[in-house]
Amino acid sequence: MSAPAPRTAVVELLGMLAYGGLLAFDRMATDARLAPDLGRRAVLSEMAAGEITNYRRLAARLVELGADPAEAMEPFVPALRAYHDSTEPKDWLEALTKAYVGDSIADDFFRAVAEQLGEPDRRLVVDVLHDSRYEEFACREIRDAIAADPKVANRLSMWARRLVGEALSQSQRVAGERVALATLILTGTGDQAGFHALVKRLTSAHTERMAAVGLNN
């Protein structure tokens, strides 16, 4: 059994997730307005509400650890904001693809990192990851759109590649700036070879996810 992750690394991880939750709330609340009808708008609005609930849980845990939530989130503002600012969807399908592709690959990553945490932090991280019901909703919407107009697949495939590229770029930025968090990730994978193996697993899951909705990797 591995030793518990250092407090600094845990605070950084929870701080990043907390700020990610706040940004996701803002993004989903805005993207909901792109929905073609009230039913779809309600689904995305529910997703936004869930992000605020997750943020509160993360903030409460940070306080328990003796950290100020705002201070814990602050280091991640530039990278996460840059990602969202550079990947602002232009329409409903781009918004759904961002939720389906971008959020899912991030969830896979955080789920892997959470394995290095002790309780209750391991369970908290897993619990605040995105609800699979919304992934399934996005999946159905994208598949239906492609069935109705096959040309949509090309556009959304290019958009998905842009999302992943920008996510990787900002992830490298965070890893370079936050030593404790980067160490936690490397500790979990063992070494650089282990880290590359993790990236390979994430890439494989992403490829399967793309194929499931009819998009090209």
GINOR-V528833 format. One record per run of one state. SS is the DSSP state (H for helix, E for strand, L for the rest). FROM is the first residue (numbers start at 1). TO is the last residue. If there is no record, write none. Layout:
<<SS:FROM:TO> <SS:FROM:TO>>
This chain:
<<L:1:6> <H:7:34> <L:35:37> <H:38:64> <L:65:68> <H:69:74> <L:75:76> <H:77:86> <L:87:91> <H:92:114> <L:115:120> <H:121:128> <L:129:131> <H:132:148> <L:149:151> <H:152:177> <L:178:178> <H:179:189> <L:190:191> <H:192:212> <L:213:217>>
